[in-house]
């Protein structure tokens, strides 16, 4: 039970004590006139005595009542625990969270660049919803809506840890509004653009781009592809690992993105033949790299991985370095595509400019990345009427809903097929046909 004490006056004065000159009927303590007069004393659930001081009796009474209520309901929050900083709670969350290797890198980058610099030094119990909303508004000027949502999920998770550990009475992220996600439909690269990108690549990278377009493998999965993962007899490529390139430190081998990302992908014979020719000219290289494909850190080890694709120095390809390579490929490809267009335009003009044959200038989209080769692969499967389940399995998506949400607009209209299906069903039951209704 919380009790309010007057620290300026004695509860049980002795007969020899002199009365207080300022407060009638009271007997002063040695602390009279020092600090806040009213003190709330109580014992927390562990039995430890706690003390809180207030200048006004009304405030002390209100706090004592609140504490009694919280203690009786089992909702007591230790005020000293709330003094831990957001950064300290965040590090506890990061240490205990189960994340894949690529997620670990994304979390580190988000905390280091966008979360800790703004929220890190604040007491975990001191945040208001309005402050989190202000952080969202500030970061929305820099981050894309989809990226901001991911970063916000980390902030929410950290406050959730504090809430479960009874450091805060409520989660200040509740009620925060995020910018609406963009509704941008994926526009697959034209086959001419894909060809131009492949042709623009130096020899040791050309097959990397071709296989990306022919298999739909993610960038990290291609970087981590080993010779043992290729079955030329069956015409398949196995995805068993990926290369993760952290912002700081050396690249390492890690498990694929999700459980469903472990897969065997059939590859068209022309692409497999090109891969065989590539390996004759650019044999797989043994790269000394740390293997973290086992989720248990005690099992991590360095080994010589026989990587199919490496940089020009025979090293594992780094994500940051590849971004620079990609920029060069785009410039070279755009130049080649413009030259093709100019040649086609002159030919079209010589033929009298037929209305249905005017050439189109194709360029690599400004925001294109290597991931667009994966979208190209998916679009080809969809164009040839592969099912959602098949496309999901080939891409290694965790759920069919991810495939649908990403590519629904690419599936061809089945209106004619569905009409024929219903007509066939109705024809089998005379009462459902027009002639049957007339009778």
Phi and psi in degrees as a GROMACS rama.xvg file:
@    title "Ramachandran Plot"
@    xaxis  label "Phi"
@    yaxis  label "Psi"
@TYPE xy
-84.2163  133.493  UNK-2
-126.103  141.981  UNK-3
-98.5332  129.948  UNK-4
-120.035  146.751  UNK-5
-93.8383  103.724  UNK-6
-74.9041  -11.8034  UNK-7
-87.7254  -15.7129  UNK-8
-133.557  150.703  UNK-9
-77.1333  139.625  UNK-10
-77.0819  -38.5462  UNK-11
-127.248  83.3778  UNK-12
-70.4279  153.787  UNK-13
-89.5813  158.766  UNK-14
-58.7772  -27.4969  UNK-15
-86.5622  -6.56513  UNK-16
-69.2975  143.675  UNK-17
-89.2465  141.537  UNK-18
-67.8069  157.477  UNK-19
-73.7046  136.564  UNK-20
-76.5747  -24.3328  UNK-21
-96.5486  -30.3372  UNK-22
-124.064  110.773  UNK-23
-62.7763  134.703  UNK-24
79.4247  6.77728  UNK-25
-112.967  156.874  UNK-26
-123.209  119.369  UNK-27
-69.2661  149.242  UNK-28
-96.1413  177.069  UNK-29
-66.9767  -18.7586  UNK-30
-94.7998  9.3341  UNK-31
-56.5934  127.953  UNK-32
82.4484  -0.813262  UNK-33
-104.911  128.38  UNK-34
64.2497  -161.145  UNK-35
-80.408  137.837  UNK-36
-76.33  -38.4522  UNK-37
-102.077  132.217  UNK-38
-124.727  129.5  UNK-39
-97.6865  124.336  UNK-40
-117.003  136.878  UNK-41
-157.734  168.143  UNK-42
-113.867  130.738  UNK-43
-75.7138  175.76  UNK-44
-57.0064  -22.9133  UNK-45
-85.7763  -5.10693  UNK-46
94.9342  -2.45339  UNK-47
-78.8901  135.758  UNK-48
-76.5401  136.849  UNK-49
-121.982  151.769  UNK-50
-135.733  137.637  UNK-51
-133.46  134.386  UNK-52
-108.46  143.587  UNK-53
-138.202  149.645  UNK-54
-79.2464  -31.2907  UNK-55
-113.658  143.372  UNK-56
-63.4278  -38.1713  UNK-57
-61.9299  -40.076  UNK-58
-67.1807  -39.7103  UNK-59
-65.2749  -42.2459  UNK-60
-62.86  -41.1369  UNK-61
-64.7431  -41.3897  UNK-62
-67.3391  -38.8144  UNK-63
-62.701  -40.9055  UNK-64
-64.9982  -42.3475  UNK-65
-63.9985  -42.9988  UNK-66
-62.9597  -43.5113  UNK-67
-59.2542  -42.9462  UNK-68
-63.8709  -46.125  UNK-69
-65.2396  -41.4496  UNK-70
-65.2048  -39.5691  UNK-71
-68.9189  -32.908  UNK-72
-88.3086  -5.18639  UNK-73
73.8062  23.6851  UNK-74
-110.45  21.4156  UNK-75
-67.6198  135.841  UNK-76
-115.51  123.143  UNK-77
-72.1877  114.592  UNK-78
-63.167  -26.313  UNK-79
-71.2946  -30.7613  UNK-80
-68.9111  -28.8042  UNK-81
-70.2276  -9.27541  UNK-82
-80.5447  -12.9169  UNK-83
-61.0116  140.27  UNK-84
-76.2584  159.108  UNK-85
-57.3011  -39.9594  UNK-86
-61.4203  -42.5805  UNK-87
-64.9322  -42.3665  UNK-88
-66.4361  -39.108  UNK-89
-61.0367  -38.5722  UNK-90
-69.7969  -34.3621  UNK-91
-65.5011  -41.9153  UNK-92
-62.2167  -45.7172  UNK-93
-63.1361  -37.1846  UNK-94
-69.1121  -28.9989  UNK-95
-99.5174  -17.5326  UNK-96
-71.0334  144.112  UNK-97
-96.8333  103.018  UNK-98
-122.531  148.334  UNK-99
-70.95  165.925  UNK-100
-59.2342  -44.8465  UNK-101
-67.3117  -34.0631  UNK-102
-67.6185  -37.9447  UNK-103
-56.3351  -42.9173  UNK-104
-67.4082  -39.9694  UNK-105
-65.8987  -40.5884  UNK-106
-62.799  -46.0572  UNK-107
-58.6333  -44.4999  UNK-108
-65.7207  -42.392  UNK-109
-65.0178  -46.0102  UNK-110
-63.8603  -44.6311  UNK-111
-70.7819  -37.1532  UNK-112
-98.7821  -30.7413  UNK-113
-124.409  -17.9915  UNK-114
-109.604  -58.0804  UNK-115
-61.221  -39.6536  UNK-116
-58.5451  -24.3309  UNK-117
-105.034  -43.4363  UNK-118
-104.487  -15.3577  UNK-119
-57.6106  -37.7016  UNK-120
-92.0928  -2.3751  UNK-121
-79.072  145.925  UNK-122
-63.5829  135.216  UNK-123
-60.1665  -31.3805  UNK-124
-87.2567  -1.5396  UNK-125
-97.2656  -0.204601  UNK-126
-84.1726  142.508  UNK-127
-109.17  157.299  UNK-128
-58.068  -37.2048  UNK-129
-62.8769  -32.0315  UNK-130
-71.3055  -37.8449  UNK-131
-68.77  -37.9642  UNK-132
-62.5152  -38.4084  UNK-133
-65.086  -37.6752  UNK-134
-63.3888  -42.8094  UNK-135
-60.2904  -44.613  UNK-136
-62.838  -42.0587  UNK-137
-64.1535  -46.2773  UNK-138
-72.4083  -24.3845  UNK-139
-66.9219  -16.5797  UNK-140
-77.2745  -16.5565  UNK-141
-114.623  -40.7209  UNK-142
-98.981  147.814  UNK-143
-66.4938  149.831  UNK-144
-52.6504  -40.7472  UNK-145
-67.0706  -39.8794  UNK-146
-68.075  -40.2093  UNK-147
-60.521  -38.7883  UNK-148
-62.799  -38.4842  UNK-149
-65.9997  -46.1813  UNK-150
-62.5191  -40.1428  UNK-151
-63.5198  -34.5313  UNK-152
-63.7516  -32.2067  UNK-153
-68.5067  -42.924  UNK-154
-60.8068  -45.1601  UNK-155
-60.3521  -42.3922  UNK-156
-63.6921  -37.6459  UNK-157
-67.2495  -44.0759  UNK-158
-66.5076  -30.8451  UNK-159
-65.4653  -38.6817  UNK-160
-60.9031  -45.5981  UNK-161
-62.9845  -35.9969  UNK-162
-67.4165  -44.3847  UNK-163
-68.0958  -31.9897  UNK-164
-84.5783  7.24908  UNK-165
59.172  42.703  UNK-166
-97.1443  -22.7368  UNK-167
-134.014  146.352  UNK-168
-77.4005  -22.3662  UNK-169
-152.787  160.187  UNK-170
-91.5525  113.43  UNK-171
-69.9089  -6.01688  UNK-172
-80.9646  -12.4299  UNK-173
-69.5008  128.571  UNK-174
94.233  -5.1946  UNK-175
-74.2916  135.951  UNK-176
-103.297  134.317  UNK-177
-105.263  153.066  UNK-178
-59.223  143.125  UNK-179
-62.7343  142.455  UNK-180
-67.2479  147.058  UNK-181
-67.778  147.771  UNK-182
-109.072  50.4542  UNK-183
-85.0168  123.753  UNK-184
-83.4377  139.277  UNK-185
-70.9056  128.682  UNK-186
-108.997  108.189  UNK-187
-61.867  150.265  UNK-188
-64.3422  142.464  UNK-189
-68.9485  151.136  UNK-190
-60.7243  -31.7111  UNK-191
-65.2252  -35.5516  UNK-192
-69.7433  -41.7267  UNK-193
-60.4238  -44.8494  UNK-194
-62.2189  -39.7004  UNK-195
-65.5719  -38.5915  UNK-196
-65.5462  -42.6781  UNK-197
-62.7925  -44.9725  UNK-198
-66.6059  -27.6419  UNK-199
-76.3542  -17.392  UNK-200
-77.9155  145.414  UNK-201
-63.7535  160.062  UNK-202
-49.6001  -44.8735  UNK-203
-74.4723  -12.1917  UNK-204
-105.275  -12.0351  UNK-205
-61.2099  -44.263  UNK-206
-68.8345  -28.3418  UNK-207
-58.7035  -45.4878  UNK-208
-71.0269  -40.2245  UNK-209
-63.2988  -42.5257  UNK-210
-69.0092  -33.4023  UNK-211
-60.001  -42.8059  UNK-212
-74.8652  -25.4602  UNK-213
-94.2515  -10.3138  UNK-214
-129.435  -20.2589  UNK-215
75.1627  12.3108  UNK-216
-66.3642  146.278  UNK-217
-69.8241  162.016  UNK-218
-56.9412  -49.8294  UNK-219
-64.2652  -32.325  UNK-220
-67.6099  -37.7734  UNK-221
-68.2129  -42.4687  UNK-222
-63.2513  -28.6611  UNK-223
-97.1  6.23893  UNK-224
-69.6077  127.442  UNK-225
-107.204  159.322  UNK-226
-58.4096  -35.8107  UNK-227
-67.0503  -14.1575  UNK-228
-87.0556  -2.46472  UNK-229
-105.969  128.807  UNK-230
-116.425  97.8109  UNK-231
-69.0237  -30.4011  UNK-232
-66.1906  -43.1221  UNK-233
-89.9582  -12.6045  UNK-234
70.3422  44.6779  UNK-235
-131.935  159.928  UNK-236
-127.995  130.465  UNK-237
-96.5275  137.64  UNK-238
-103.296  111.06  UNK-239
-124.372  -9.75793  UNK-240
-165.434  174.62  UNK-241
-145.261  159.342  UNK-242
-95.0852  127.36  UNK-243
-106.834  126.408  UNK-244
-110.56  95.7193  UNK-245
-67.5252  159.414  UNK-246
-60.5801  -36.2617  UNK-247
-124.561  135.097  UNK-248
101.069  -176.974  UNK-249
-89.0315  150.372  UNK-250
-62.3438  154.644  UNK-251
-148.461  160.605  UNK-252
-82.7812  136.705  UNK-253
-139.113  164.78  UNK-254
-63.891  158.283  UNK-255
-59.9288  171.543  UNK-256
-58.0294  -46.9827  UNK-257
-136.117  173.279  UNK-258
-60.155  -38.9133  UNK-259
-70.7292  -14.167  UNK-260
-73.645  -18.6627  UNK-261
-70.1659  116.126  UNK-262
-160.507  164.847  UNK-263
-116.16  122.433  UNK-264
-109.765  122.05  UNK-265
-71.8402  137.203  UNK-266
-121.16  137.905  UNK-267
-57.9289  146.608  UNK-268
-57.4181  -42.6121  UNK-269
-58.2803  -38.1156  UNK-270
-70.3049  -38.0443  UNK-271
-66.4762  -38.6292  UNK-272
-63.708  -40.6432  UNK-273
-65.7774  -35.9631  UNK-274
-66.2221  -40.2539  UNK-275
-63.1622  -42.3749  UNK-276
-65.4322  -37.9849  UNK-277
-61.2573  -44.037  UNK-278
-69.7731  -25.3808  UNK-279
-68.4451  -38.6404  UNK-280
-85.2225  -36.8779  UNK-281
-127.23  81.313  UNK-282
-58.7331  152.403  UNK-283
-57.7693  143.492  UNK-284
-110.099  141.772  UNK-285
-82.9024  121.09  UNK-286
-118.84  127.225  UNK-287
-76.3992  114.498  UNK-288
-149.347  150.323  UNK-289
-78.0571  132.5  UNK-290
-101.366  110.865  UNK-291
-114.482  28.169  UNK-292
-68.54  -22.4595  UNK-293
-83.3225  128.047  UNK-294
-65.4807  -12.7805  UNK-295
-89.2972  115.543  UNK-296
-54.5014  -29.5695  UNK-297
-65.6651  -17.6748  UNK-298
-97.0049  -2.65587  UNK-299
-66.1873  144.444  UNK-300
-157.527  158.573  UNK-301
-90.1649  142.501  UNK-302
-153.199  169.75  UNK-303
-92.5485  102.953  UNK-304
-90.794  132.801  UNK-305
-89.049  82.2127  UNK-306
-80.724  136.406  UNK-307
-73.1792  -38.6205  UNK-308
-118.934  124.934  UNK-309
-134.236  174.387  UNK-310
-78.8747  -177.358  UNK-311
-65.0802  -16.6175  UNK-312
-97.5478  6.20073  UNK-313
77.1861  26.0644  UNK-314
-109.515  162.341  UNK-315
-59.5234  139.69  UNK-316
-75.6122  128.43  UNK-317
-89.9163  143.309  UNK-318
-59.9242  -46.094  UNK-319
-63.9374  -41.2971  UNK-320
-66.6739  -36.671  UNK-321
-65.4906  -33.4718  UNK-322
-58.8724  -38.7486  UNK-323
-68.5009  -40.7557  UNK-324
-60.9659  -43.5709  UNK-325
-61.3656  -41.8001  UNK-326
-58.6782  -41.3347  UNK-327
-65.7931  -42.5507  UNK-328
-59.9418  -41.8193  UNK-329
-63.0978  -43.9848  UNK-330
-61.9586  -45.2648  UNK-331
-66.3925  -42.2285  UNK-332
-64.6113  -43.314  UNK-333
-62.0083  -39.3373  UNK-334
-63.3915  -42.9262  UNK-335
-66.9218  -40.3577  UNK-336
-65.0158  -38.0794  UNK-337
-66.3358  -39.3741  UNK-338
-64.2166  -41.0445  UNK-339
-61.805  -42.2713  UNK-340
-63.6266  -44.4843  UNK-341
-62.4147  -38.8007  UNK-342
-66.1059  -43.1287  UNK-343
-66.2909  -34.424  UNK-344
-66.3145  -42.7776  UNK-345
-63.4188  -41.6546  UNK-346
-63.0453  -40.9562  UNK-347
-63.8653  -39.9483  UNK-348
-67.415  -37.634  UNK-349
-65.9813  -27.235  UNK-350
-88.0304  10.632  UNK-351
86.9338  17.6508  UNK-352
54.7227  59.1625  UNK-353
-60.1766  135.71  UNK-354
-62.4278  -32.1468  UNK-355
-94.2812  11.5297  UNK-356
-132.208  18.261  UNK-357
-67.2007  127.365  UNK-358
-69.4469  156.364  UNK-359
-116.316  133.745  UNK-360
-78.8984  118.273  UNK-361
-107.066  138.321  UNK-362
-136.865  159.387  UNK-363
-71.893  125.47  UNK-364
-54.8567  147.166  UNK-365
-58.8634  -35.1816  UNK-366
-97.6881  13.726  UNK-367
-69.9237  144.529  UNK-368
-133.654  -179.901  UNK-369
-61.6476  -24.2646  UNK-370
-62.9207  -23.052  UNK-371
-68.2558  -21.4753  UNK-372
-69.7642  -31.5764  UNK-373
-67.3173  -41.9284  UNK-374
-62.893  -38.5864  UNK-375
-59.4389  -46.3054  UNK-376
-58.2938  -46.4183  UNK-377
-61.6544  -40.7474  UNK-378
-65.1484  -34.2309  UNK-379
-67.3751  -43.0613  UNK-380
-60.3203  -43.9911  UNK-381
-66.8295  -40.8067  UNK-382
-59.3923  -32.951  UNK-383
-94.2372  22.3521  UNK-384
62.3298  35.5985  UNK-385
-72.516  149.456  UNK-386
-73.0448  163.67  UNK-387
-58.504  -42.0782  UNK-388
-62.4988  -41.1098  UNK-389
-65.3496  -45.7064  UNK-390
-62.6757  -41.1878  UNK-391
-59.4281  -46.1831  UNK-392
-65.0211  -41.5018  UNK-393
-66.0859  -36.902  UNK-394
-84.3453  -17.7116  UNK-395
77.0035  28.3788  UNK-396
-70.1005  146.999  UNK-397
-67.3401  -34.2151  UNK-398
-141.855  151.299  UNK-399
-60.2164  -29.4543  UNK-400
-62.1353  -32.1735  UNK-401
-64.9327  -43.2357  UNK-402
-62.3885  -44.915  UNK-403
-65.1131  -45.7657  UNK-404
-61.2086  -30.869  UNK-405
-84.7166  -37.21  UNK-406
-124.344  11.1285  UNK-407
-51.5119  -42.7135  UNK-408
-67.3184  -12.6723  UNK-409
-89.8787  -19.6385  UNK-410
-67.3536  134.879  UNK-411
-66.5951  153.886  UNK-412
-68.0443  127.535  UNK-413
-102.335  23.4413  UNK-414
-56.6528  -48.0411  UNK-415
-64.7524  -39.0945  UNK-416
-66.1441  -43.2353  UNK-417
-67.6049  -36.1005  UNK-418
-62.5051  -43.9632  UNK-419
-64.9322  -36.3922  UNK-420
-64.6936  -43.4864  UNK-421
-67.9556  -40.2377  UNK-422
-60.9187  -40.0884  UNK-423
-65.4879  -40.1245  UNK-424
-66.984  -42.2308  UNK-425
-66.6332  -36.018  UNK-426
-65.0082  -21.2671  UNK-427
-79.7251  -13.585  UNK-428
-123.635  103.403  UNK-429
-53.5204  -35.2809  UNK-430
-68.0553  -16.0633  UNK-431
-94.4206  -2.54306  UNK-432
-94.0408  164.72  UNK-433
-61.7368  -40.9152  UNK-434
-65.6666  -36.1334  UNK-435
-66.7033  -35.0284  UNK-436
-70.3746  -32.1431  UNK-437
-69.941  -30.9387  UNK-438
